[in-house]
């Protein structure tokens, strides 16, 4: 049985103190939710859901690394595609010069001028290939290797296929154009071969880059969905938390007053000793 009239033990004060401590713990928790925006900030708040949330966070981080790799891959592919497109456009002028050089009616001096123009075009074509480098990789250079890019968490990859345009460009530049017959032969052989390779490269690079772009967009959407799921698990309802904070502050004030009243109870025994 509780001691009701004791100067040592005050049951009312103990009860009021327990209530105040409980309110203070709830108040601290609610203030922490408001300050962090999280309903579950650590394993103490909710061990099972915190564990799930940590797993989702790890996946989101991994997807971020994949996205970075896909973006780098797009850079490599797009630079190579830009160089290939420039080369494709330049071949129109190269073909025109070769056609002029195929004319037996031009003079020696005219052939020399055309040959000089042709050589400059080939030099420009070679420069396009040289400058098609991104992050140290050049897909259209001689000896280039395919680039495999991680595309998902299962380890699957998307490939950018190397296209050697240097060798045939050099072959076209080294062709003999001393006569109209020579020029006609170059059109049928070296030029046609390079033109065909450039067209294949355009098609291949275009489709492979498109695959990288689509995969990247898919991962962005997937990360958004996972982020929303994570929020539904750990995010605090700030409107509800704000209302609870106000209620707890009122309860705290009332509990303090109740404790004060309970603490005054032993003083009622003093008149008994007067």
C-alpha positions, 0 to 999 in steps of 0.5 A: 500500500502506498504511503499517503502522508509521508515527507519522504515518499510522495506518490503523487509527485512520482506519478507526475514526474513519470508523466512529465518524463514521458511527455518530454521523451515524446516532445524530443522525438517530435522535435527531432522529426520536425528538425530532420524531416524524418519519421525514422532517422535511425534503427532505434526509431524502427529497426525493421523499416530502417533496415529496409530504408538502408537497402533502398538507399544503397540501391539508389546510390548504385543506380547513381553510379550506373547513371554516371557511367551511362552519361560517360558512355553517351559522351564517348558515343556522341563525340564519335558520332559527331566526328563520323557525321563531319566525315560523312558531310566532308565526303560530299566535297571529296567526291566532287573533287574526285569527279573533277579529277576524273575529267580528262579535259583538265590541264596539268595545272588545273589537276595540280590545284584540284589535287591540292584541294583534295589533299586538304579535304583528306587532312580535314577528314583525318582531323575529324577522326583525331578530335573525336576523343572523349574521356580518353576514348576514340571509337573511330580511331584505328585500333579502337576497342568496343566500350561496354557500359554497365546498364543495370544492377544485374551486371548487364552491359550496353556496347558502343562498337568501335569503327575504324575509319582511320585506315580507309581515310588514310588509304583514300588520302594515299591514292594516286590521282595523276590521271583521270583513270586513277581518279575514277578507280579511286571513286570505285574503290577507296572512296566507296569503301570509306563511304560505306564504312562511314554509313555503317558507323553512323547507323551503328553509333546512332542506334547504340547511343539511343539505347544508352539514352533510353536506359538512362531515362529508365533508370532516372524513372526507377530512382524516382520511384524508389525515392518516393518509396523511401520517403513513404517509409521514413519521411515525417508527416510535418503537418501531423508532427506540428500539431502533435508538437503543439499538443505536447507543449501544452501537456508539458506545461500542465504536467509541470504544474501538476508536479508542482502541486504534488510537490507541495503536498508534504507541506500540508503535514507541517501544521500537525507539528505546530 
